[in-house]
Amino acid sequence: MFSPMLPTVVSRWLDDIGLPQYKTQFDEGRVDGRMLHYMTVDDLLSLKVGSVLHHLSIKRAIQVLRLNNYEPNCLRRRPSDENNITPAEISQWTNHRVMEWLRSVDLAEYAPNLRGSGVHGGLMVLEPRFNVETMALLLNIPPNKTLLRRHLATHFNLLVGSEAQGLKQDYLENPDYTLLTATAKVKLRKMTFGSFGSLRKKRQDESEEYVCPMDVEMPKGRSFQKGYELYEDDLDRLEQVNFWFGPRSVFAVLHNSYADCSPRILARHFSVVVALCSVHISSPNNK
């Protein structure tokens, strides 16, 4: 069963993945674990998250949560006994832990540049677009420092593993490849009030609407298999939320019932409904 992630926990999660600058918006939107699971691109844009890099950071951070059953304490914040560490374990590294790794490979001078960047272990391991060139760019390592960049590339590739290396190389060889930068912006789409926090079931042509699609490709490595099996088992139960609301979003239902309330109060009502949905899903009759 999915573990609860209250808005206060999501706020700490933003710290962990290196995006603390969005904590105020997420708090005002009362974003919790279930809203993260069903979050759309439009939701993120409405929360003032416009960077392509930050969208990908949140996408892969949500994927890590799914692989770990939405366990709030799954992320690794400090170094520990990490001999023979697996890609699945590296995907759990926080932004702070990545900076500690940089210090351990003699790149301490550049580590502080990752603060607020959205770089975490899940982004490094799971995102094909995030490669060593993007890492060097975010660290502000000058292009003429070829030996330093080669040093980073050696340790980066050893860290993420062969499967991730292969996916990143495939993306590099794509004719449409463009370097992922910190300045690239997500194109704004027309948004409607009722789209926020939608819990409707995914149709085949809606897979790109979610920040982290329900059918996002999962890593094939053995170290990830346990988490993937847990996610598949729980996904069906989670989507029983539609038993209550069908194709209409919870936010739209609340808007009709509390039209005179401020958006902040309306968001609080939304959180209550999400909590009730959790009770419905976890009841013995729905297992």
N, C-alpha and C positions, 0 to 999 in steps of 0.2 A: 504494500500500500504506500502511496506517496506520503512522505512526511510533510507536516505543515510548515509553511514559510510565511510568517506574518510580515507585514511591511517593515517592522524594525529589523527583522532578519535580512530582508532584501536590501535594506540600507547598508548593512555590514557586507553583504555580498557584493555590492557595488564597490566598496572599499577594496575587497579582495581581488576583484577582477581589474582594478586599476582605473575605475571610472567614478571617483567620488564626486566629481563636478555635477553629476546628475541626481544626487541624493534628494535635493529639495523637490525637484519635479516628481520623482517617483513617490516621495512621501505624500505630496499633495494629491497625487493620483491614487493613493492607497494601493499601490501595486504590491500584490502578494504572490505566492508561489504559483497559484493556478492561473493568475493573469499572465505571469511570465510564460507559462506553458502554451497559452493560446495567444500570445502577443503578436500583433501584426506589424508590418512596416509602417502603416499609417499611425498605429499606436505610438511607435517610437518617435515619429516625426511630430506628433502632437505633444510629446514630452520634451521637445526641443533637442532631440538627438538626430543630428543631420549628417554626421560624418560616416562615410562608407566603412572606414576602419572600425569605428565604434559599433556600427550595426553588426559587422562580422564578429567583433569581440563578444557582443551580447549573444549573438546566435550560437557561437561555440560554447559560451559559458552555460547557456540553457541546455545544450546537448550534454555537457558534462553533468549537469544536475539530473538529467533524465537517466544517464548511465549509472548514476549513484542514487537512484530512487528518491530524488529530491531531499537527500539528507543534508541539512544545513551545515553540518560540520565535516563534510567530505573534503573540503579544500585544505591543502597543506600550506601552512603559513610560515613554517620554520624548517630549517634543515634538520634531518634526522638520520638514522642509519639507512643509507640509500645505496648500498652496494647492490649491483645488478638490478637497478631500478628499471621498471617497465614503462613503455609509452603510456599505458593507462594511468600509472601513478604520476607521471610527469604532467599529464593532462589536468591533474588536480592541483597543480602549483598555482599559487596566487601571484599577483603582480609583485609583491614583496619578495616572494620566494624566487622568482625569476631574477630579480635584482641581486639577491644573495648568490645565485648561480653565476652571474656575471662577475661578481667579486671573486668567486672561487677560481675563475679561469683568467684572472689577471686583467679584467676589464672594469675594475672598480671606478675608474675615472668617469666612465660613461654611464654607469648604472643609474644615477639619479635622473637621467634624461627620460627614463621610462615612467616616471610618476605622471599619472593622469593620461597615460597613452592608451590604456585598454589592453596592454599586452599581458597575457597570462598563459599558463601551460596549455590550456585547451585550445587557445588560438594558435599557438606554435605547432601543436601536434596535429590538430584536426582540420585546420583551414589550409587548403591547397594554395590559395592566393598569398598567404603569408609566408614569405621566404626570407632567406638571409639578407637579400638586398633591401627589403623593407625594414628588417631589423637594424641593419647598419644605418639606414636613413633616419630611423627614429632615435637611434643612439647618437646621431650627429657625428658619425665617424666620416671624415672627409674622404672623397673618392680617391685622392692621391695617396692615402694611407693603405696601399695595397697589401702590405704584409699584415697589417692589423686586421683588415677585412678578411684576409685568408685565414688568419688565426680564428676569427669569429666563425667563419664558415665551417672550419674543421670541427669545432666544439658544438656548433649548432646542429650539424648533420649527425654527429654521434649521439646527441641528446634525443632528437625527435625520432630516430629509428628509420629502418629501411623502408617500411610501408609509407610513412609520411614523406620521406625523401622522394620516393617514386611518384606519388601523387603531385608533389610540388614540381617535379621535373616535367611531368606530363602537361601541367598547366603552363609552364614556361615555354614549351614547344608549341602551344596553341597559337595559331596565326593572329588571334584577336587579343593576345596577352598584352596587358598594360600593368605597369608597376603599381602596386598598392601603396598609396601615400597617405599622409595624415591630413592632407587638404582636400581630397576628393569628397564631393558631397552627393548624397542620395537625391535623386530627382523627385521633386515634390509632386504628389498626385492629389487630385481633388478628394477631400475627406468629408465624411458626414459624421454628425455627432453620435449617431447610433452605432458606428463601427467600433468604438473603443471597447476593448475587453470582450469582444464577441466570442461566445462559446459554441458557435454552431459547428456541426460536424463537417470535416473537410470533404469537399467534392473533388473529383479528379482534376478539374481545371483551376482549383484554388490553392494548389500546393505552394505556389510562390508567394501567397499572401502573408503567410506566417513568417516571422523573423527566423524561426527555426522550424522548417516544415515538418509535419508529422512523419513524412517518409524520407527525411534527410538520410543520406547515405551514412551508415555506421561503419566504423573501422573494422577490418577483418581480423586484426591481430588477436591472438589467443588471450592476451591479458585483458581485453575488453569484453570477452564473451559473457562473463557472469552478469555484468551490468546490463548488457543488451538484452539478455533473457529476462531479467527482472522488469525492464522497461516494457517489453512486449506483453508480459503477463498483466501489467497494471494499466496499460493504455486503454484496453477495452472497458475496464471498469470506470476509468476517468471520464471517458466520453459518454457515459450514461447520464451526464449532466443534461443532455438534450432531452431526456425523459420529461423534464420540467418545462423547457422553453422552446423545443423544436428549433426551427430555423431563425427565430428571433433572438437577438442578443439580450443578455441580462440587463445591460446598461440601457437599452431601448425600453425594456419593460419598466425599469425604475424611473426612467425619464417621464413616462406617461403617468406614473403613480405619484411622483414627487416633482411635478413640473415647476412648482413655485420655490423649490429649494435651491440653494446655491450649489454650484458644481461640486464644491468640497463636501457638503453634506450628502449630496447624491452619491458621491464616491464612497462615503462611509456606509450608506445603505447597500451599495454594491458589495462591499466586503462582507456584510452580514449575510447576504444571499449566497455568496461563494462559500462561506462557512457552513450554511445549511446544506448546500450541495455536497460538501464533504461528508456530512452526517449521512445523507442519503446514499452516497456511494459506499460508505463503510458499513452500512447496516447489514446484518446477516442475510436478509432477504435478497440482497443484490450481489451476493458473492457466488 
